[in-house]
Amino acid sequence: MATISVEKKADLAGPGISTYPDVEKILPTDYRSLLDPKETQHAITALKRYIEDGLCKELNLFHIEVPLIVTAESGVNDYLDRDGSRTPIEFPCGLGLKQRMSCQVVQAATKWKRMALKQFDCKVGEGISTDMRAVRKDYFLDHDHSAYVDQWDWEKRITAKDRNLDYLKDTVRRIWKVIKGAEAHVLSRFPKLKDKRYPELPDELVFLHAEEILERYPNLPRKQRETKIVQEFPAVFIIGIGWVLADGYPHEMRAADYDDWATETVGPKGQKFHGLNGDILVYNPVTKRRHELTSMGIRVTKETLKVQLELSKQLDFLKLPYHQAILKDEIPLSIGGGIGQSRTAMLLLRKAHLGEVSVTAWPNELKQICSRKNIFVLE
């Protein structure tokens, strides 16, 4: 049992792959891209336009600009988890200033978006959509994790009555409808993508709480549990990511100051669960692995913010402007998330590697592995 616990602890954050020999083992051996590079670019453009328009229609959003750089003192940058292992790029900014600004490259726009709801005077039921770009320098770079991140980051104003699982699930189903529609759109535009080896996504998602998945696979670490569940159900929404589960570990080390993972909920059999957030995961028939498309959730209130920061031993964050705004009810209650653009394109265009749909820096060791596998990343 001690070995299992160590493995579970190591799996709480990160991609679940930590060496390039392991990456070489998991990449497909019989891969051929169904679209050439030029066709791929045309397909990415069609896909992005469809999804951006679809999200705005389904969730009542409008498109806004989003920052790439924020000040450190604002507290709106995202640290992604609770262990402090993923830090943003920091640099002094502002030539000619007596004291230059301490700035950071955005890791995610999660917190900024909630403040933006007030800036753009969003009414209840109305929200914003962004074409977010970020840098996450502390990822292990494999087939579906890169230092460059592109997301459709969105946020929507809600009321206290909307803070429940039914509202969360309805929102998730609307997003899934857009993703399914995007798949049908690119398949009709690019018939080469129709391949019997790669079945289409299911019409419906399966909703499971992280506790229910742990109950099915109690001795497996998180990534292996996720792999098992998408082999059983090709598209799932895992609810409740962040709260400590029955085995003494959270499903993942979700940050304490945006998603609400502490609120108590009731499971389908009357179980006592926690969390108003979750991830959409699917089975990727090209890589034959789990494939995360989006993380999202109903955001913290001033009460759950304090609970989660205390549990995470990060109460010092409460002095930052973003956190103060929540405590003083100066920004709206909301729900929001980020949908990976390159992740979605990789899946729907039947690609084996993010680098086939996204241009960024990859280590030579990884590019050499990809070349041997007939996977050619963009330069």
Protein Blocks (a to p, Z undefined) as FASTA:
>chain_A
ZZmmmmmmmmmgcjhiabfklmmmmpcfkbccfbdfklmmmmmmmmmmmmmmmmmmmnop
adddddfbdcfklopacehianopaccddddehehiabacdddddfbfklmmmmmmmmno
paehiacddddddddfkbccdfkbcfbdcdddddddddfklmcfklmmmmmmmmmmmmmm
mmmmmmmmmmmlpcfklccddfbdcdddfklmmmmmmmbcfklmmmmmmmmmmbdcdehi
hiacfkopafbdcdfklbcckbccddfkopacedjddcdddddfklopacdfbdcddddd
fklmmmmmmmnopmmmmmpmklmmmmnopaccdddddddfklmmmmmnopabfklmcccd
ddfklmmmmmmnopacdZZ
